[in-house]
């Protein structure tokens, strides 16, 4: 009864949301199912059907370890014998069992076994930790549907098969790539956290097909049968093409119905899903790469030195054996023995003057062993011991210990210590690596007045750089003592504690915070909020702290506790929710239409300032100039800004618009999206500007200072993130990667001609136009750098390159990749936005190969694993996105700022000590 009551109170976002992003689209691309690359067939809930058994899909077992029981010895031995010196000593050890050896076999065999065996044991221990992580993941429990008992039973992840129905509860990870069938919400929506896939902490809204969303109980699933035809396994996280055949009808599927392995169910009691991809065929595993074998530059240089020493050894042995052969041959001449006292007439083949050439060859082999001290096996032993001690120094460094999380630095391998001192390029994730994975409301502009005391770190550093007088020396974080509220770091006595009622424009302030409290899709959960983006949660929290507390919502209304302007007491107000016009990257704004308790129809809007300002009415522009000035200051301070506006709607106007809008929403024509967009654009006009918000994507402590010191050390930094372009650029400014004097080169495909082709669905035409556009933008960027260099007599200003994931896909094509990398290498900073894990790995590989310099990758989520493994050095941050990055890394730290000490202190000394050891050892030879 309780569950039924809860379900009735669920919010039908499928009916509220007005854009088709919550519904599958009917496009021509679904006609590809069944063709090459789109041949996968899934029989849902039919585990014993002959068709399903004939397909022989993989089970859900995954392995990320480098070795298995079967291949550990041969594969590990191969890794050991990549060292040239080990090959030499193996050959010598084999020959030492013959009479050619000038010493006993154990004297050479025992040291070799100790060196190789010890290194193999170390490799085995490190890989066993990865295997333990795999065992834990494969043995996690999940409920799968048993048709015989018509109920769900527990099983291990590794036992799941394609087509199985599973039940996943809130805060659980999805065990495979699933098709969402239904959820605890009546209309089949669910919230998903994808931080392990794309690094974004905001929740994603997923939506089941309408015809399956009513399957809420176990008995109704017994008769559920469906056939899914979809794309083959691939690495594209943000796309999915498929068709479901159910109840003699076919329905197109989109990414909105797909729940990916590695993401987590949030704010939803449970979901039912059908398994589509399992194990290594899931999208997250398709983005993974095999754990590589990494070698340092010193090791590779040592190999070259060994080649030189080995050549010297051969030369010395050859010269000695040559003269030995000549002298031995002289011992027998004309039937007489020259050195008769050596008894050459009764000697072995080693000194037989009749077979002098054979004796010389055998003497040559003996010389190779006798002069073996030139090949220093003891150096390898000494280096290994030194590296282990250096790893202990790193692990015990108190300056890299994080008290808040109680986590020290950890060298997970000792093979790469000295390589830390040779890093030239750092490739970094953003969310959770540079930032704290949270948003805080810090400032706002209302009715042309700026509110919010204090200055951000970026503001203070920028003001000092310009030589400006600091009016507010106090940083935002160091305000008066008060209880910390997550998402809210706002200080201003004019607004807080109900003092806003005394402000000159108190009516505007009231409307401003009402918009923040109602224009969203946030769901209250106890005293917390679950939001699709951290920005939305910060806005709702800010409204609550000021006196406009959003506490409940249902299908048709939003309820607030408000401070009444006239009476000064808190009252409950109910706003009838009529429509939600969702935010999208194309619209760059979000609106809600509500009816307030006074029976007024209101359109409440928040969005990018450039979009909102062009939709203002003449009467609504009173505070435009002041608001623009404040937004510019907030942007310079590295804050994320949104403009807030509203307008009152007439009854006739709204009725006429709603009729047309509902017709457009239910239209099945190909231009449905265009119709809905046009009608939304029509109603979102003649707005009255209220103000603007400024939120801070909080940087981790010490990030700007760390980046500044790394830049002064001539270390380049690239940011590879799954976040949107605007977010990444703001963080670039906040942490000092982008500076206001730096010129930007932006490569993207958000162009009208590309969007027009996408609406028509001609994939070949889209690809051709995209390639041409990216090629043109790359050439334009290179030309821009060349022209700037000419203008300033050879000293070009710094450039920052920003490219989105879609453009990056085409830029990495074999015909464009060289031009793209040439442009990127000429820029001081590179930011790749909306990058998939595989794109991160490809970019890392290209930087490593094209630059020819040592690369270091740093990240904290599962989406960073491929990048960490591909780089010369992988550093994992043990942050809020789990331990997957740490488990795949070479070094683990708790905060980005510790990277400075890891590279500039430990890296420097490790390289210096190893280099000095090698130099002194070889000079003693």
C-alpha positions in Angstrom: 0.0 0.0 0.0 2.8 2.4 0.9 4.6 1.7 -2.4 1.3 2.3 -4.3 0.8 5.5 -2.5 4.3 6.6 -3.3 3.9 5.7 -7.0 0.7 7.8 -7.2 2.7 10.8 -6.0 5.4 10.4 -8.6 6.0 13.1 -11.1 5.0 12.5 -14.7 7.9 14.3 -16.3 7.1 12.6 -19.6 3.9 14.7 -19.7 5.4 17.9 -18.3 8.5 18.0 -20.5 7.7 19.6 -23.8 10.7 18.5 -25.9 11.2 15.1 -27.6 14.5 14.5 -25.8 12.4 12.5 -23.4 10.8 10.5 -26.2 12.3 8.3 -29.0 12.5 10.0 -32.3 11.4 8.5 -35.5 14.2 9.1 -38.0 15.6 7.4 -41.0 18.7 6.2 -39.1 16.6 3.4 -37.6 16.2 2.0 -41.1 19.8 0.8 -40.8 19.0 -1.9 -38.2 19.7 -5.3 -39.7 22.4 -3.9 -42.0 26.2 -4.1 -41.5 27.1 -2.6 -38.1 23.5 -2.9 -37.0 23.0 -6.7 -36.9 22.6 -7.4 -33.2 19.3 -9.2 -32.3 18.2 -9.6 -28.6 15.3 -11.8 -27.6 14.0 -10.3 -24.3 12.9 -12.6 -21.5 13.4 -15.8 -23.7 16.6 -17.4 -22.2 15.8 -20.8 -23.5 14.6 -20.0 -27.0 16.6 -21.7 -29.9 17.1 -18.3 -31.6 18.7 -16.9 -28.5 20.9 -19.9 -27.8 22.1 -19.9 -31.4 23.5 -16.4 -31.2 26.0 -17.4 -28.5 26.6 -14.0 -27.0 29.2 -13.5 -24.3 28.3 -13.7 -20.7 28.8 -10.7 -18.4 32.2 -11.6 -17.1 34.9 -8.9 -17.4 38.6 -8.8 -16.9 40.9 -5.7 -16.7 44.0 -7.6 -15.4 47.1 -7.7 -17.5 47.8 -11.4 -16.8 45.8 -14.6 -16.4 46.9 -17.9 -14.7 47.6 -19.4 -18.1 49.7 -16.5 -19.6 51.4 -15.0 -16.6 54.7 -17.0 -16.9 55.1 -16.6 -20.7 53.9 -13.0 -20.8 55.8 -11.9 -17.8 59.0 -13.6 -19.1 58.5 -11.8 -22.4 58.4 -8.5 -20.5 61.6 -9.3 -18.6 63.5 -10.3 -21.8 62.6 -7.0 -23.4 65.7 -5.9 -21.5 68.7 -6.7 -23.7 70.9 -7.5 -20.8 68.6 -10.2 -19.6 68.7 -11.9 -23.0 72.5 -11.9 -22.8 72.6 -13.4 -19.4 70.1 -16.1 -20.4 72.3 -17.1 -23.3 75.4 -17.1 -21.0 73.5 -19.1 -18.4 72.6 -21.8 -21.0 76.2 -21.9 -22.3 77.6 -22.1 -18.7 76.4 -25.7 -18.5 79.0 -26.6 -21.2 82.7 -27.0 -20.9 83.1 -23.6 -22.7 82.3 -21.8 -19.5 85.2 -20.4 -17.4 83.1 -20.6 -14.3 80.3 -22.7 -12.7 76.7 -22.5 -13.9 75.2 -21.4 -10.5 77.4 -18.3 -10.4 75.5 -16.8 -13.3 72.2 -18.6 -13.1 71.3 -17.7 -9.5 71.7 -13.9 -9.9 69.6 -14.1 -13.1 66.8 -16.1 -11.4 66.8 -13.7 -8.4 66.6 -10.6 -10.7 63.9 -12.0 -13.0 62.0 -13.8 -10.3 61.8 -10.8 -8.1 60.6 -8.5 -10.9 58.0 -11.1 -12.0 56.8 -11.4 -8.4 56.4 -7.6 -8.1 54.4 -7.6 -11.4 52.3 -10.4 -10.2 51.4 -8.7 -6.9 50.5 -5.4 -8.7 48.3 -7.3 -11.2 46.6 -9.4 -8.5 45.2 -6.1 -7.1 43.6 -5.4 -10.4 42.2 -8.9 -10.5 40.7 -8.5 -7.0 38.8 -5.5 -8.4 37.5 -7.6 -11.3 36.5 -10.4 -8.9 34.6 -7.9 -6.7 32.7 -6.5 -9.8 31.9 -9.9 -11.3 30.5 -11.2 -8.0 28.3 -8.3 -7.2 24.6 -9.3 -6.7 21.7 -8.3 -8.9 18.1 -9.5 -9.2 17.2 -11.3 -12.4 13.7 -12.4 -13.5 12.9 -16.1 -13.2 10.0 -16.9 -15.5 9.3 -20.3 -13.8 8.6 -18.7 -10.4 7.4 -15.3 -11.8 9.7 -13.6 -9.4 13.2 -12.0 -9.1 16.1 -14.0 -7.7 19.6 -12.9 -6.8 22.5 -13.9 -9.1 26.0 -12.6 -9.7 26.8 -10.1 -12.4 29.0 -12.5 -14.3 26.1 -14.9 -14.7 23.8 -12.5 -16.6 23.0 -13.3 -20.3 21.8 -11.1 -23.1 18.0 -10.9 -23.0 17.7 -11.3 -19.2 15.4 -9.1 -17.3 16.9 -7.5 -14.2 15.8 -5.3 -11.3 18.1 -2.6 -10.1 17.5 -0.6 -6.9 18.4 3.0 -6.0 22.1 3.7 -5.5 23.1 0.5 -7.3 25.2 0.3 -10.4 23.8 -1.2 -13.6 25.4 -4.6 -14.2 25.3 -4.4 -18.0 24.0 -2.2 -20.8 20.2 -2.3 -20.3 17.1 -1.2 -22.1 14.9 0.6 -19.6 11.5 -1.2 -19.5 9.8 0.6 -16.6 10.6 2.2 -13.2 9.0 3.0 -9.9 7.6 6.1 -11.5 4.3 5.5 -13.3 5.5 7.1 -16.5 8.8 5.1 -16.6 11.4 7.8 -15.9 14.5 7.3 -13.8 17.5 9.4 -12.8 21.0 8.1 -13.6 24.4 9.3 -12.4 27.1 8.9 -15.1 30.1 10.4 -13.4 32.1 7.1 -14.0 31.4 7.4 -17.7 31.6 11.1 -18.7 32.8 12.7 -15.5 29.6 14.7 -15.1 28.1 14.7 -11.6 24.6 15.9 -12.7 21.8 13.4 -13.0 20.5 12.3 -16.4 16.8 11.7 -17.0 16.1 8.4 -18.8 12.6 7.5 -20.1 11.1 4.1 -20.9 8.9 3.7 -23.9 5.3 4.5 -23.1 4.1 1.0 -24.1 6.4 -0.7 -21.5 6.3 1.9 -18.7 3.1 0.2 -17.3 4.9 -3.0 -16.5 5.3 -2.5 -12.7 4.7 -5.9 -11.1 6.4 -9.2 -11.5 3.4 -11.1 -12.9 3.0 -8.6 -15.8 6.6 -9.4 -16.8 5.9 -13.1 -17.3 4.2 -12.4 -20.6 6.6 -9.7 -21.7 8.3 -10.7 -25.0 10.2 -8.4 -27.3 12.8 -8.5 -30.0 15.4 -5.8 -30.2 17.4 -5.1 -33.4 20.1 -2.6 -32.8 23.7 -1.5 -33.5 26.6 -3.8 -32.9 28.9 -3.3 -29.8 30.8 0.0 -30.1 32.4 2.7 -28.0 30.0 5.5 -28.6 28.6 6.5 -25.2 26.2 9.2 -26.3 24.5 7.4 -29.2 22.3 4.3 -29.7 20.3 3.2 -32.7 17.8 0.4 -32.4 14.2 -0.8 -32.9 12.1 -2.8 -30.5 9.4 -5.2 -31.9 6.7 -5.6 -29.2 3.1 -6.6 -29.4 3.1 -6.7 -33.2 4.4 -3.1 -33.4 7.9 -1.6 -33.9 9.2 1.3 -31.8 12.5 3.3 -32.4 14.9 3.3 -29.5 17.2 6.2 -28.5 19.9 6.8 -25.9 17.1 8.0 -23.6 16.1 4.3 -23.1 19.6 2.9 -22.6 21.2 2.5 -19.1 25.0 1.9 -19.4 27.1 -0.3 -17.3 29.2 1.8 -14.8 26.4 4.4 -14.2 24.3 4.4 -11.1 20.5 4.6 -10.4 19.6 7.7 -8.3 16.4 9.1 -6.9 14.4 6.1 -8.2 13.3 3.2 -6.0 13.9 0.6 -8.8 13.9 0.0 -12.5 13.3 -3.0 -14.7 15.6 -3.5 -17.6 16.5 -5.9 -20.4 20.2 -6.8 -20.9 21.4 -5.7 -24.4 25.2 -5.8 -24.1 27.2 -7.8 -21.6 30.8 -8.1 -20.5 33.4 -6.7 -22.9 30.7 -5.8 -25.4 29.3 -3.1 -23.1 30.1 0.5 -24.1 32.3 1.2 -21.1 34.4 -1.9 -21.8 34.5 -1.0 -25.5 36.2 2.2 -24.4 38.8 0.3 -22.3 42.2 -0.7 -23.6 44.4 -3.6 -22.6 46.8 -2.7 -19.7 50.0 -1.6 -21.4 53.6 -2.4 -20.5 55.4 0.9 -19.7 59.1 1.5 -19.8 61.0 4.6 -18.8 63.4 6.5 -21.0 66.3 5.5 -18.8 65.5 1.8 -19.4 65.3 2.4 -23.1 68.6 4.4 -22.9 70.1 1.5 -20.8 69.2 -0.8 -23.7 71.2 1.4 -26.1 74.1 1.5 -23.6 74.0 -2.3 -23.4 74.1 -2.5 -27.2 77.3 -0.4 -27.1 78.8 -2.5 -24.3 77.8 -5.7 -26.0 79.5 -4.5 -29.2 82.6 -3.7 -27.2 82.4 -7.2 -25.6 82.1 -8.8 -29.1 85.0 -6.7 -30.4 87.3 -7.5 -27.5 86.4 -11.2 -27.7 86.9 -11.2 -31.5 90.3 -9.6 -31.3 91.4 -12.0 -28.6 90.1 -15.1 -30.4 91.6 -13.8 -33.7 95.1 -13.6 -32.3 94.6 -16.8 -30.4 93.7 -18.6 -33.6 96.7 -17.2 -35.4 99.1 -18.3 -32.6 97.5 -21.7 -32.3 97.8 -22.4 -36.0 101.5 -21.5 -35.8 102.0 -24.3 -33.2 101.9 -26.9 -36.0 103.9 -26.2 -39.1 105.7 -28.6 -41.4 104.9 -31.6 -39.2 106.6 -30.0 -36.2 105.1 -28.6 -33.0 106.4 -25.1 -32.2 105.3 -25.0 -28.6 105.9 -28.6 -27.9 105.9 -28.1 -24.1 102.1 -27.3 -24.3 101.6 -30.8 -25.7 99.4 -29.7 -28.7 99.6 -33.3 -30.0 97.3 -34.5 -27.2 95.1 -31.5 -26.5 91.4 -30.9 -26.7 89.6 -29.2 -29.5 89.9 -25.9 -27.6 93.7 -25.8 -28.3 94.1 -28.1 -31.4 96.5 -26.4 -33.9 95.1 -28.7 -36.6 91.6 -27.1 -36.1 92.7 -23.6 -35.3 89.6 -21.9 -36.7 87.3 -24.1 -34.5 89.5 -23.4 -31.5 89.4 -19.7 -32.2 85.6 -19.7 -32.5 85.2 -21.6 -29.2 87.7 -19.2 -27.6 85.5 -16.3 -28.9 82.4 -17.8 -27.1 84.5 -18.3 -23.9 85.6 -14.7 -24.2 82.0 -13.5 -24.4 81.4 -15.1 -21.0 84.7 -14.3 -19.5 84.4 -10.6 -20.2 80.7 -10.6 -19.1 81.4 -8.1 -16.3 81.1 -5.4 -19.1 77.3 -6.2 -19.1 76.3 -5.1 -15.6 73.6 -7.3 -14.2 74.3 -5.9 -10.7 73.3 -2.5 -12.1 69.8 -3.8 -12.7 69.7 -5.2 -9.2 70.9 -1.9 -7.8 68.4 0.1 -9.8 65.5 -2.1 -8.6 66.5 -1.7 -5.0 66.9 2.1 -5.5 63.4 2.3 -7.1 61.8 0.4 -4.2 63.4 2.8 -1.7 62.2 5.8 -3.8 58.7 4.4 -3.8 58.8 4.2 0.0 59.9 7.9 0.1 56.9 8.8 -2.0 54.5 6.7 0.1 55.8 8.2 3.4 55.8 11.9 2.2 53.8 13.9 4.8 53.5 16.8 2.4 51.4 14.6 0.1 49.1 13.3 2.8 45.5 14.5 2.7 44.1 14.8 6.3 40.5 15.3 5.2 40.3 11.9 3.4 43.1 10.3 5.4 44.8 9.2 2.2 48.6 9.4 1.5 50.3 9.3 -1.8 50.9 5.8 -3.1 53.4 4.6 -5.7 51.5 1.6 -7.2 54.5 0.7 -9.3 58.2 1.4 -8.8 59.1 1.1 -12.5 58.3 4.7 -13.4 59.7 6.8 -10.6 62.4 8.6 -12.6 60.0 9.2 -15.4 58.2 11.7 -13.2 61.1 14.0 -13.6 60.8 14.0 -17.4 57.2 15.0 -17.9 56.6 17.5 -20.7 52.8 17.3 -21.2 50.0 16.7 -18.6 46.6 15.5 -19.8 44.0 16.1 -17.2 40.4 15.3 -16.5 38.3 18.2 -15.2 35.5 17.1 -12.9 36.8 15.7 -9.7 40.4 16.3 -10.7 40.6 20.1 -11.1 37.3 20.7 -9.4 35.5 19.5 -6.3 32.6 18.1 -8.3 30.1 20.6 -6.8 28.6 24.0 -7.5 28.2 26.9 -5.1 25.9 30.0 -5.4 28.2 32.9 -4.6 26.9 36.1 -6.2 23.9 37.5 -8.1 22.8 40.7 -9.8 19.1 41.8 -9.2 17.5 44.9 -10.6 20.9 46.3 -11.6 22.4 45.9 -8.1 25.2 43.4 -7.4 24.9 41.2 -4.3 27.4 38.9 -2.7 30.5 39.9 -0.7 34.0 38.7 -1.1 36.1 37.8 -4.0 37.0 34.6 -5.7 40.6 33.4 -5.9 40.5 34.2 -9.6 39.2 37.7 -9.0 42.0 38.5 -6.5 44.8 37.2 -8.7 43.3 39.0 -11.7 43.0 42.3 -9.8 46.6 42.1 -8.6 47.8 41.3 -12.1 46.1 44.4 -13.4 47.4 46.5 -10.5 43.9 47.4 -9.3 43.2 48.4 -5.8 41.4 45.6 -4.0 38.1 46.8 -2.4 37.2 43.5 -0.9 40.3 41.7 0.3 38.3 39.0 2.0 38.0 35.8 -0.1 34.5 34.4 -0.4 35.4 31.3 1.7 36.5 33.4 4.8 33.3 35.1 5.7 31.7 35.4 9.1 31.5 32.2 11.0 28.3 30.3 10.1 27.1 26.8 9.5 28.3 25.6 6.1 25.5 24.8 3.6 26.5 22.7 0.6 25.9 24.6 -2.6 25.5 28.0 -0.9 28.5 30.3 -0.2 26.7 33.6 -0.4 27.3 36.5 2.0 25.4 39.7 2.0 23.6 41.3 4.9 21.3 43.2 2.5 19.7 40.0 1.4 20.1 37.4 4.2 17.9 37.0 7.3 14.9 38.6 5.5 16.6 42.0 5.1 15.9 41.9 1.3 12.4 43.4 2.1 14.1 46.7 2.9 15.8 46.9 -0.4 14.6 49.5 -3.0 13.6 46.8 -5.5 12.3 44.2 -3.1 9.6 43.2 -5.5 12.3 42.3 -8.1 14.2 40.4 -5.5 11.1 38.4 -4.6 10.4 37.6 -8.2 14.0 36.7 -8.8 14.2 34.1 -6.0 10.7 32.8 -7.0 12.1 32.0 -10.4 15.0 30.1 -8.9 12.6 28.2 -6.6 10.2 27.1 -9.4 12.0 27.1 -12.7 13.7 23.6 -12.5 13.1 19.9 -12.6 14.6 19.3 -9.1 13.0 16.7 -6.8 13.1 17.1 -3.0 14.4 14.1 -1.1 14.1 14.7 2.6 16.2 17.8 3.4 18.3 17.4 0.2 17.6 17.9 -3.5 18.2 15.6 -6.5 18.8 17.6 -9.6 19.7 17.0 -13.2 22.6 19.5 -12.9 24.5 20.8 -9.9 23.6 24.3 -11.0 19.9 23.7 -10.5 20.5 22.3 -7.0 22.6 25.3 -6.1 19.8 27.7 -7.3 17.1 25.9 -5.3 19.3 25.8 -2.2 20.0 29.6 -2.6 16.3 30.3 -2.8 15.7 28.3 0.3 18.4 30.1 2.3 17.0 33.5 1.3 13.4 32.5 2.3 11.8 30.7 -0.7 11.9 27.1 0.3 10.9 24.6 -2.3 9.6 21.5 -0.4 7.3 19.5 -2.5 6.2 18.9 -6.1 3.8 16.6 -7.8 2.6 16.1 -11.3 0.8 19.4 -11.6 2.2 21.7 -8.8 5.2 23.1 -7.0 4.9 24.1 -3.3 7.0 26.7 -1.6 7.5 28.1 1.9 7.8 31.9 1.2 8.5 35.0 3.2 5.5 37.2 2.6 6.6 40.7 1.5 3.7 42.5 3.3 3.2 40.5 6.5 6.8 39.5 7.0 5.7 35.9 8.0 6.4 32.6 6.2 3.4 31.3 4.2 2.8 28.3 1.9 2.2 29.0 -1.7 1.2 26.6 -4.4 2.1 27.2 -8.1 0.2 25.1 -10.6 2.8 23.7 -13.1 1.5 23.8 -16.6 4.5 23.3 -18.9 8.2 22.7 -18.7 10.2 23.8 -21.7 13.5 22.0 -21.1 17.0 23.2 -21.4 19.1 22.0 -24.3 22.5 23.0 -25.8 20.7 24.4 -28.9 18.1 26.4 -26.9 20.5 27.4 -24.0 17.6 28.3 -21.8 14.8 26.7 -19.7 11.3 27.9 -19.0 8.3 26.9 -17.0 4.7 28.1 -17.3 2.9 28.3 -13.9 -0.3 29.7 -12.5 0.3 31.5 -9.1 -2.1 31.7 -6.2 -3.3 35.0 -7.5 -4.4 33.2 -10.7 -1.8 34.9 -12.8 -0.2 33.0 -15.7 3.6 33.4 -15.5 6.4 32.4 -17.9 9.6 32.0 -15.8 12.9 31.8 -17.7 16.6 31.2 -17.0 19.3 30.8 -19.6 22.5 32.1 -21.2 22.6 35.9 -21.1 23.1 36.2 -24.9 19.9 34.3 -25.5 17.8 36.0 -22.8 18.9 39.6 -23.7 17.7 39.3 -27.3 14.2 38.2 -26.1 13.6 41.1 -23.7 10.8 43.6 -24.3 11.4 47.3 -24.4 10.0 47.7 -20.9 12.1 44.8 -19.7 15.5 46.3 -20.5 15.6 48.8 -17.6 18.5 47.1 -15.9 20.1 45.5 -19.0 23.3 47.7 -19.0 24.1 47.2 -15.3 23.3 43.4 -15.5 25.6 43.0 -18.5 28.4 44.8 -16.6 28.0 42.5 -13.6 27.9 39.4 -15.8 31.1 40.4 -17.5 32.8 40.8 -14.0 31.4 37.4 -12.9 32.7 35.7 -16.0 36.2 37.3 -15.5 36.1 35.9 -12.0 35.6 32.4 -13.4 32.0 32.1 -12.4 29.2 30.5 -14.4 26.4 32.9 -15.1 22.7 32.7 -16.1 20.3 35.5 -16.8 16.8 35.4 -15.0 13.7 36.8 -16.6 9.9 36.4 -16.6 6.7 37.7 -18.2 3.0 37.6 -17.4 0.9 35.8 -20.0 -2.6 36.7 -21.1 -5.3 34.0 -20.9 -6.2 34.3 -24.6 -2.6 34.3 -25.6 -1.8 31.2 -23.5 -4.9 29.3 -24.6 -4.1 29.9 -28.3 -0.4 29.0 -27.8 -1.2 25.8 -25.8 -3.6 24.5 -28.5 -0.9 24.9 -31.2 1.8 23.5 -28.9 -0.2 20.3 -28.0 -0.8 19.7 -31.7 3.0 20.1 -32.4 3.9 17.8 -29.4 1.6 15.0 -30.7 2.6 15.4 -34.3 4.3 12.4 -35.9 5.8 14.4 -38.8 9.5 14.6 -39.5 9.6 18.3 -38.6 8.0 17.8 -35.2 11.2 19.1 -33.4 11.2 22.3 -35.5 7.5 22.9 -34.8 8.0 22.6 -31.0 11.1 24.8 -31.1 9.3 27.5 -33.0 6.4 27.5 -30.7 8.6 27.6 -27.6 10.6 30.5 -29.2 7.3 32.3 -29.9 6.1 32.2 -26.2 9.6 33.1 -24.8 9.5 36.6 -26.0 8.9 40.1 -24.5 10.6 39.1 -21.3 11.3 41.4 -18.3 14.9 41.0 -17.0 15.2 40.4 -13.3 18.9 39.8 -13.0 21.7 37.2 -13.2 23.2 34.4 -11.1 26.8 33.5 -10.5 27.8 30.1 -9.3 31.3 28.7 -8.8 32.4 25.3 -9.9 34.7 25.0 -6.9 38.3 24.3 -7.7 40.2 21.9 -5.5 42.5 23.5 -3.0 45.7 24.8 -4.5 44.9 24.0 -8.2 45.7 27.5 -9.6 49.0 27.7 -7.8 49.9 24.1 -8.8 49.1 24.8 -12.5 51.1 28.1 -12.4 54.2 26.3 -11.0 53.9 23.5 -13.6 53.6 26.1 -16.4 56.7 27.9 -15.1 58.5 24.5 -15.3 57.6 24.5 -19.0 55.1 21.6 -18.6 52.1 21.9 -21.0 48.6 21.0 -19.7 45.7 19.6 -21.8 42.2 19.2 -20.4 40.2 16.3 -21.7 36.7 16.3 -20.2 33.3 15.0 -20.8 31.7 18.3 -19.7 30.1 20.8 -22.0 32.2 23.5 -23.7 31.0 26.4 -21.5 31.7 24.6 -18.3 35.2 23.6 -19.4 36.1 27.1 -20.5 34.9 28.6 -17.2 37.1 26.2 -15.3 40.0 26.9 -17.7 39.8 30.6 -16.7 39.2 29.7 -13.0 42.4 27.6 -12.7 44.6 29.8 -14.9 44.8 27.5 -17.9 43.0 30.2 -20.0 43.9 33.8 -19.4 42.0 36.9 -20.7 45.0 38.1 -22.7 45.1 34.6 -24.4 43.4 34.3 -27.8 41.0 31.5 -28.3 40.6 29.1 -31.2 37.3 27.3 -31.0 36.5 24.3 -33.2 32.9 23.1 -33.0 30.1 21.9 -35.3 27.2 23.9 -33.8 26.7 25.6 -37.1 23.3 26.3 -38.8 24.2 24.3 -42.0 25.2 21.2 -39.9 22.1 21.4 -37.8 20.0 21.6 -41.0 21.6 18.5 -42.3 21.1 16.7 -39.0 17.4 17.4 -39.1 17.2 15.7 -42.5 19.1 12.7 -41.2 21.5 12.3 -44.2 24.5 10.8 -42.4 26.8 10.8 -45.4 26.1 14.5 -46.1 26.5 15.3 -42.4 29.9 13.5 -42.3 31.2 15.3 -45.5 30.0 18.7 -44.2 31.5 18.1 -40.8 34.9 17.1 -42.2 35.0 20.1 -44.4 34.0 22.4 -41.6 36.6 21.0 -39.2 39.3 21.2 -41.8 38.4 24.8 -42.5 38.5 25.7 -38.9 41.9 24.0 -38.3 43.3 25.9 -41.3 41.8 29.2 -40.0 43.4 28.5 -36.6 46.8 27.9 -38.0 46.5 31.1 -40.2 45.5 33.1 -37.1 48.6 32.0 -35.2 50.9 32.8 -38.2 49.4 36.2 -38.7 49.7 37.0 -35.0 53.3 35.9 -35.1 54.1 38.3 -38.0 52.4 41.3 -36.3 54.6 41.1 -33.2 57.9 40.3 -34.9 58.1 36.6 -34.3 56.8 36.6 -30.7 53.2 35.4 -31.0 50.7 35.8 -28.2 49.6 32.7 -26.4 46.6 30.8 -27.9 44.2 28.4 -26.3 42.5 25.7 -28.4 39.0 24.5 -27.5 37.4 21.6 -29.4 34.2 19.7 -28.7 33.8 15.9 -28.9 31.9 15.8 -32.2 34.6 17.9 -33.9 37.3 15.9 -32.3 35.9 12.7 -33.9 36.5 14.2 -37.3 39.8 15.9 -36.3 41.2 12.5 -35.4 40.5 11.1 -38.8 43.7 9.9 -40.6 43.4 12.8 -43.2 43.1 15.5 -40.6 45.0 14.2 -37.6 48.4 15.6 -38.5 47.0 19.1 -39.2 45.1 19.0 -35.9 48.1 17.9 -33.9 50.3 20.6 -35.5 47.7 23.2 -34.5 47.4 21.8 -31.0 51.1 21.7 -30.4 51.4 25.4 -31.3 48.8 26.3 -28.6 49.7 27.0 -24.9 46.5 25.3 -23.7 44.2 22.7 -25.3 40.7 21.9 -23.9 38.8 18.9 -25.5 35.2 19.0 -24.4 32.5 16.3 -24.5 35.3 13.7 -25.0 34.5 10.0 -24.7 36.9 7.7 -22.8 38.2 6.3 -26.1 38.8 9.8 -27.5 40.8 10.6 -24.4 43.0 7.6 -25.0 43.4 8.3 -28.7 44.4 11.9 -28.0 46.9 10.8 -25.3 48.4 8.3 -27.7 48.7 10.9 -30.5 50.3 13.5 -28.1 52.8 10.8 -27.0 53.7 9.8 -30.5 53.6 13.1 -32.3 55.4 15.2 -29.6 57.9 12.5 -28.7 57.9 13.7 -25.1 56.9 12.1 -21.8 53.2 12.4 -21.1 51.3 12.1 -17.8 47.6 11.6 -17.6 45.6 12.4 -14.4 42.0 11.6 -13.6 39.7 10.2 -10.9 36.9 8.3 -12.7 36.4 5.1 -14.6 36.1 7.3 -17.7 39.7 8.2 -17.3 41.1 4.7 -17.1 42.0 4.3 -20.8 43.7 7.7 -20.8 45.8 6.7 -17.7 46.8 3.5 -19.2 47.8 5.0 -22.6 50.0 7.8 -21.1 53.6 7.2 -20.2 52.6 7.8 -16.6 49.0 7.5 -15.1 48.1 9.3 -11.9 44.8 8.5 -10.3 43.1 10.7 -7.8 41.2 8.9 -5.1 38.2 11.2 -5.3 34.4 11.0 -5.2 34.0 9.1 -8.5 35.3 5.8 -7.0 38.6 4.0 -7.1 38.6 2.7 -10.7 41.2 5.4 -11.8 43.4 4.6 -8.8 43.3 0.9 -9.5 44.5 1.5 -13.1 47.1 4.1 -12.3 50.8 4.0 -11.7 50.7 6.6 -8.9 47.8 7.6 -6.6 47.3 11.0 -4.9 44.4 12.5 -3.0 44.5 16.0 -4.5 45.6 17.6 -7.8 47.9 20.0 -5.9 50.1 17.1 -4.8 51.1 16.7 -8.5 53.4 19.6 -8.1 55.5 17.9 -5.4 55.3 14.5 -7.1 56.8 15.9 -10.3 59.0 18.8 -9.2 60.4 17.2 -6.0 60.2 13.4 -6.2 60.4 13.3 -10.0 63.5 15.5 -10.0 65.3 13.6 -7.3 64.3 10.1 -8.6 65.6 10.9 -12.0 68.8 12.6 -10.7 69.6 9.7 -8.4 69.0 6.9 -10.9 70.9 8.8 -13.6 73.9 9.4 -11.2 73.8 5.7 -10.2 73.9 4.6 -13.9 76.7 7.1 -14.7 78.9 6.2 -11.8 78.3 2.5 -12.3 79.2 2.6 -16.0 82.2 4.9 -15.4 83.6 2.4 -12.9 83.6 -0.2 -15.7 
